[in-house]
Every structure is written in structure tokens, then in C-alpha cells.
């Protein structure tokens, strides 16, 4: 692919919030995590991320500001104000979530409660999941991946991919 075509493709996808690939980074002594530069470019503006505990796995979900707003707006519109279960879920998730911005070196500091939830201590596997990315303990990620190959075809059919 020529440099002009590659540059054109990169400019088309930057800031679109599509997170792909996998990275392993270390938490620094102050428990900061460096977000890969290509993912920071996908976030766009504002340069903030929401960090949430996953509802099914022991990992953290990280969403750009615009994706979080989109999901919250869709959830609120689809739920009746009188729906106790929906309100309880939203309240519980919001109380545990964290809004972070990265520093000039691209590092974020995730609150201790969330690090503990996901078992993140020294190393973090960062996994792209298209509209968001996930932060995993390396051992937990390896264990989750053992069964993934068997489930990929079924999951692809489920999401219509």
C-alpha cells in the first residue's frame, strides 16, 4: 500500500474510536498505565476515558467519552424511569466507574478499587474490543482465552458478524 493511501486510511479512522490489537504494559510505581499512542488517537476529544468494571468478567472496560455518553443515552431512553432494576444497575455501575484523562506521557491513573476488582498489580493486558478496550490481569486473560476458540463461531453468529 502506498504511503499516501496508508496516510489517508489512518486519517479516516483516527478519532473514530475503533480499538484493535493487544498490548501488554506495566503499571508504574504510582500505578499509572500508559495508553498506546494509536489508541489515544482513537479517543479524539475530549481526551477522557471512562473506566468501568465489566459486568461478566474480572476485567475493566475502558470507553471514550463519546461512546459512554452514547451508551448511557441509549440505556436511559430505553428504560422507564420507574424501572427499579435499571435504576439500580445504572447507579451501581456509575458509582464504581472512574473518569480519567491521560497526562502528557499518555498515562492514566485508575482508582485502587477498580485495580483490585480486576486483579491488576504489575502487568496489564490491554485488549481492543472495537468501541472500547479492556484491561486484564495476564493470568485471567490467558484463562479466559483457553475456551475462546470454541466459542468464537457461536459468538460471531450471535452478534451477526
C-alpha positions in Angstrom: 0.0 0.0 0.0 1.5 3.4 -0.9 2.3 5.9 1.7 -0.4 8.3 0.6 -3.1 5.6 0.7 -1.9 4.5 4.2 -1.8 8.1 5.4 -5.3 8.6 4.0 -6.6 5.5 5.7 -5.1 6.5 9.0 -6.6 9.9 8.9 -10.0 8.4 8.1 -10.0 6.1 11.2 -8.3 8.4 13.8 -10.7 9.6 16.4 -13.3 7.1 15.3 -13.0 5.0 18.5 -12.1 1.7 16.9 -9.7 -0.2 19.2 -8.0 -3.2 17.8 -4.9 -5.3 18.7 -3.5 -6.3 22.0 -0.7 -4.8 24.2 0.9 -5.7 27.5 2.1 -2.8 29.6 3.3 -2.5 33.2 1.8 -0.3 35.9 4.5 2.2 37.0 5.3 2.6 40.7 2.5 5.2 41.0 0.0 2.7 39.5 -0.2 4.6 36.2 -0.9 2.8 32.9 0.3 4.1 29.6 -2.3 4.0 26.9 -0.8 3.1 23.5 -0.5 6.2 21.3 -2.6 4.7 18.5 -5.4 4.2 20.9 -5.1 7.7 22.3 -5.5 8.9 18.7 -8.8 6.9 18.5 -10.2 8.6 21.6 -10.3 12.1 19.9 -11.6 14.9 22.1 -12.3 15.3 24.9 -9.2 13.3 25.9 -11.0 11.4 28.7 -11.9 7.8 29.3 -14.4 6.1 31.5 -13.2 3.0 33.3 -15.9 0.6 34.4 -15.9 -2.9 36.0 -17.0 -5.4 33.5 -20.4 -6.9 34.4 -19.4 -10.5 33.4 -15.6 -10.8 33.6 -13.0 -9.8 36.1 -11.6 -7.1 33.8 -12.1 -3.4 33.3 -13.9 -1.8 30.3 -12.5 1.5 29.0 -14.7 3.7 26.9 -14.0 7.1 25.3 -16.2 9.9 26.5 -18.4 9.9 23.4 -19.0 6.1 23.5 -20.0 6.3 27.2 -22.4 9.1 26.5 -23.9 7.2 23.6 -24.4 4.1 25.7 -25.9 6.0 28.7 -28.3 7.9 26.4 -29.5 4.7 24.7 -29.9 3.0 28.0 -31.8 5.9 29.6 -34.1 6.2 26.6 -34.9 2.5 26.5 -35.7 2.2 30.3 -38.7 3.6 32.1 -37.9 5.9 35.0 -39.9 3.6 37.2 -37.8 0.6 36.4 -36.1 -0.2 39.7 -33.7 -2.8 38.3 -32.5 -0.4 35.6 -32.0 2.4 38.1 -30.2 0.1 40.5 -27.9 -1.1 37.7 -27.1 2.4 36.5 -26.5 3.7 40.0 -24.2 0.8 40.9 -22.2 1.0 37.7 -21.8 4.8 37.9 -20.7 4.6 41.5 -17.9 2.2 40.7 -16.9 3.9 37.4 -14.0 6.3 37.1 -13.4 9.2 34.7 -9.8 9.7 33.8 -7.7 11.8 31.5 -4.2 11.0 30.4 -1.1 13.1 31.2 1.4 14.3 28.6 3.0 10.9 28.5 -0.3 9.2 27.8 -0.6 7.6 31.3 -3.8 7.2 33.3 -4.3 6.5 37.0 -7.1 4.1 37.7 -8.5 4.1 41.2 -7.4 1.3 43.5 -10.9 -0.2 43.9 -11.0 -0.9 40.1 -7.5 -2.2 40.0 -8.3 -4.6 42.9 -11.6 -5.7 41.2 -9.7 -6.8 38.0 -6.6 -8.1 39.9 -4.3 -5.7 38.2 -1.0 -5.4 40.0 2.1 -5.2 37.8 1.3 -6.1 34.2 -1.9 -5.3 32.3 -3.0 -6.9 29.1 -4.9 -4.3 27.0 -7.3 -5.9 24.5 -9.1 -4.0 21.8 -12.8 -4.6 21.5 -13.7 -2.2 18.7 -15.8 0.5 20.5 -13.9 0.1 23.8 -10.9 -1.7 25.2 -10.4 -4.0 28.1 -7.8 -4.2 30.8 -7.0 -7.7 32.1 -4.8 -9.4 34.6 -2.5 -11.5 32.3 -3.3 -14.8 34.1 -7.1 -14.1 34.0 -6.8 -13.2 30.3 -4.9 -16.4 29.5 -7.6 -18.5 31.4 -10.4 -16.7 29.6 -8.8 -17.3 26.2 -8.4 -21.1 26.7 -12.1 -21.6 25.9 -12.4 -18.7 23.5 -11.6 -20.6 20.3 -14.5 -22.9 20.9 -16.9 -20.0 21.4 -15.8 -17.6 18.6 -18.0 -19.1 15.9 -21.1 -19.2 18.1 -20.4 -15.6 19.3 -19.9 -14.4 15.7 -23.3 -15.8 14.8 -24.9 -14.2 17.9 -23.7 -10.7 17.0 -24.3 -11.2 13.3 -20.7 -10.8 12.2 
